């Protein structure tokens, strides 16, 4: 079982992070984090899931070290752990999602008439100027 295989599911269903077997097999620091976040707040599993999802952007070892530091600083939130990662680890995983040309060709962006802007600015297209 690999965490990265479960992260897309955890992203969609954050409650799965609380009881997933793969999460229970993670190092002890993650168990401490899970217990701390979920015991303080019934919605703590959401924050826990956000922290797990950092593994999509950073190496597992770096996230693990940042979680340890976050717990030591009594600030185990996704924002504080991301800040630790950004300040200490300059080599995040590079996840490039290339947009295919075919998906861009079907993009339909509506364009409003310029007269709507004129109306918002206090004038109108037919204000007597010739």
C-alpha positions in Angstrom: 0.0 0.0 0.0 1.4 3.4 -1.0 0.0 6.7 0.2 0.3 8.3 -3.1 -2.2 5.8 -4.6 -4.8 6.9 -2.0 -4.2 10.7 -2.1 -6.7 11.3 -5.0 -9.4 9.6 -3.0 -8.5 11.5 0.2 -8.6 14.7 -1.8 -12.2 14.0 -2.8 -13.3 12.3 0.4 -11.2 13.9 3.3 -13.0 11.8 5.9 -11.3 8.8 4.5 -8.0 10.1 5.9 -9.2 9.5 9.4 -9.6 5.7 9.1 -7.8 4.5 6.0 -5.5 1.6 6.6 -2.8 3.1 4.5 -2.9 6.2 6.9 -2.8 3.9 9.9 0.4 2.4 8.6 2.2 5.7 8.3 5.0 6.6 10.8 4.0 7.4 14.4 4.3 11.2 13.9 1.3 11.0 11.5 -0.7 9.1 14.2 0.1 11.7 16.8 -1.0 14.4 14.3 -4.2 12.6 13.4 -5.1 12.1 17.1 -4.3 15.7 18.0 -6.3 17.2 15.1 -9.3 14.9 15.3 -9.6 15.0 19.1 -9.7 18.8 19.3 -12.2 19.3 16.5 -14.8 16.9 14.9 -13.8 18.4 11.6 -10.0 17.9 12.3 -9.9 15.1 9.7 -10.2 17.9 7.0 -7.0 19.5 8.2 -5.3 16.2 8.5 -6.3 15.4 4.9 -4.9 18.7 3.7 -1.6 17.9 5.4 -1.5 14.4 3.8 -2.2 16.1 0.4 1.1 18.0 0.8 2.7 14.8 -0.3 1.4 15.5 -3.8 3.7 18.6 -3.9 6.6 17.6 -1.7 8.7 14.5 -1.1 7.4 12.2 1.6 10.5 12.6 3.7 10.3 16.4 3.7 6.6 16.4 4.6 7.3 14.0 7.5 10.1 16.2 8.8 7.8 19.3 8.5 5.0 17.5 10.4 7.5 16.6 13.2 8.6 20.2 13.4 5.0 21.4 13.3 4.1 19.2 16.2 7.1 20.4 18.2 6.1 24.0 17.6 2.5 23.1 18.7 1.3 24.4 15.3 0.3 21.4 13.2 -1.8 23.0 10.6 -1.6 22.7 6.8 -0.6 26.3 6.5 2.2 26.1 9.1 3.5 22.8 7.7 3.5 24.3 4.2 5.4 27.3 5.5 8.0 25.0 7.0 8.3 23.1 3.8 8.6 26.3 1.7 11.3 27.7 4.0 13.4 24.6 4.5 13.0 22.5 1.4 13.5 24.2 -1.9 13.0 21.1 -4.1 9.2 20.4 -4.2 8.0 17.7 -6.5 7.2 19.2 -9.8 3.8 18.1 -10.9 3.2 19.4 -14.4 -0.3 18.8 -15.6 -0.2 19.5 -19.3 -3.4 20.7 -20.9 -4.0 19.0 -24.1 -4.9 21.2 -27.1 -8.1 19.3 -27.6 -9.4 20.3 -24.1 -8.5 24.0 -24.8 -10.3 24.1 -28.1 -13.6 23.3 -26.4 -13.2 26.1 -24.0 -16.0 28.6 -24.4 -15.5 32.0 -22.8 -18.5 34.3 -23.0 -17.8 37.9 -24.0 -20.2 40.7 -23.0 -21.0 43.7 -25.2 -18.9 46.8 -24.5 -22.2 48.8 -24.1 -22.6 47.0 -20.7 -19.4 48.7 -19.5 -20.6 52.1 -20.8 -23.8 51.6 -18.8 -21.9 50.7 -15.6 -19.7 53.9 -16.0 -22.8 56.0 -16.1 -23.3 56.5 -19.8 -25.0 54.5 -22.4 -24.5 53.8 -26.1 -27.3 56.1 -27.0 -26.6 59.2 -25.0 -27.1 61.7 -27.8 -23.5 62.0 -29.0 -23.1 61.8 -32.7 
